[in-house]
Structures are given as structure tokens and as C-alpha cells.
Amino acid sequence: MSELPAQRERQTGQRWLHSDVSTLTADNAQDALTAADRCDACGAQAYVRVLLPAGELLFCAHHARKHSEKLATVATHIQDESDRLHESADTAED
């Protein structure tokens, strides 16, 4: 997935992906991702759930960004909890 420029992020109000795909967050998703959820690409902890018409895929933040353009064309919903990565870093600094 390619990262969206900060300017576009501010314009759309979305952190991730394209406006024609609904973005779910930890606040409005039914099931929060846990440490047991693993990236389907590499096995790292998953922070993004991609809902597809035929099922779901889980991705770490890296692989979600790497494949974002393609995922935007096939996903019905995206649950993006990658902001939790920043919360962990902020807590460690305190």
C-alpha cells in the first residue's frame, strides 16, 4: 500500500485508504484486533482487518500500506487499528 500524503489525509478525514471504502476503527468495530491476530502476509501482529465479499484478511500496518491500492478496489470495509502503534510508543516515552 502506498501511504496517502498528509494533505489528502486532512482533506478526507480518513487515516487510510480511499473514500469509497468504509474505514472501521477500534472505536466502531465489533471485534477489536488482539495480539493473537496475525498478519496473513508475514505473521506479525495484525492491526488492519480487510473485509472482502468472500471473507477477511488480516495485515500488519506495513503490509496494509504496501497493498492499500489493490485492497481499496476489492474491500467492502477496512478496520484500521494501526493508530494503536503510536499509542504504545507514546506510553513508552512517558
C-alpha positions in Angstrom: 0.0 0.0 0.0 1.2 3.5 -0.7 0.9 6.0 2.1 -1.5 8.8 1.4 0.0 12.3 1.6 -0.8 14.2 4.8 -2.7 16.8 2.8 -5.1 14.3 1.4 -5.5 12.7 4.9 -6.6 16.1 6.2 -9.0 16.7 3.3 -10.8 13.4 3.5 -10.8 13.0 7.3 -9.7 9.4 6.9 -6.4 7.9 8.1 -6.2 5.3 5.5 -7.4 4.1 2.1 -9.8 5.7 -0.3 -13.1 7.4 0.4 -15.2 4.7 -1.4 -14.2 2.1 1.2 -15.6 2.5 4.7 -13.0 2.6 7.3 -13.7 1.0 10.7 -11.7 1.8 13.8 -11.2 0.2 17.2 -14.0 2.5 18.4 -16.7 1.5 15.9 -15.7 -2.1 15.0 -17.4 -5.1 16.6 -14.3 -7.1 17.4 -11.1 -5.4 18.3 -7.9 -6.9 16.9 -5.8 -8.7 19.6 -2.2 -9.9 19.9 -3.5 -13.3 18.8 -4.5 -11.8 15.4 -1.6 -12.3 12.9 -0.8 -10.8 9.6 -1.6 -13.1 6.7 1.4 -11.9 4.8 4.2 -12.2 7.4 2.8 -13.4 10.8 3.4 -10.2 12.7 0.7 -8.7 14.9 -2.3 -7.6 12.8 -3.6 -4.0 13.1 -5.7 -4.0 9.9 -8.7 -6.2 9.1 -9.8 -6.1 5.4 -13.4 -7.4 4.9 -14.0 -8.9 1.4 -17.1 -10.3 -0.2 -15.6 -13.8 0.3 -14.1 -13.4 3.8 -11.4 -11.4 5.5 -7.7 -10.8 5.5 -5.5 -9.5 8.4 -2.4 -7.4 7.9 0.3 -5.7 9.9 0.5 -2.0 9.3 3.4 -2.4 6.9 1.6 -4.9 4.6 -1.7 -3.0 4.8 0.1 0.2 3.5 2.0 -1.8 0.9 -1.2 -3.3 -0.6 -3.6 -0.4 0.0 -4.3 0.5 -3.6 -5.3 -3.1 -4.6 -7.2 -3.6 -1.3 -9.3 -0.5 -2.0 -10.6 -2.0 -5.2 -11.8 -5.2 -3.6 -12.6 -4.4 0.1 -16.0 -3.8 1.5 -14.8 -2.5 4.8 -11.4 -1.8 6.4 -10.8 -2.0 10.2 -7.7 0.1 10.8 -6.3 0.0 14.3 -2.8 1.0 13.3 -3.1 4.1 15.5 -2.5 1.8 18.4 1.1 1.5 17.3 1.6 5.2 18.1 -0.2 4.9 21.5 2.3 2.2 22.6 5.2 4.5 21.6 3.7 7.5 23.4 3.2 5.4 26.6 6.8 4.1 26.5 8.2 7.7 26.3 6.3 8.8 29.5 
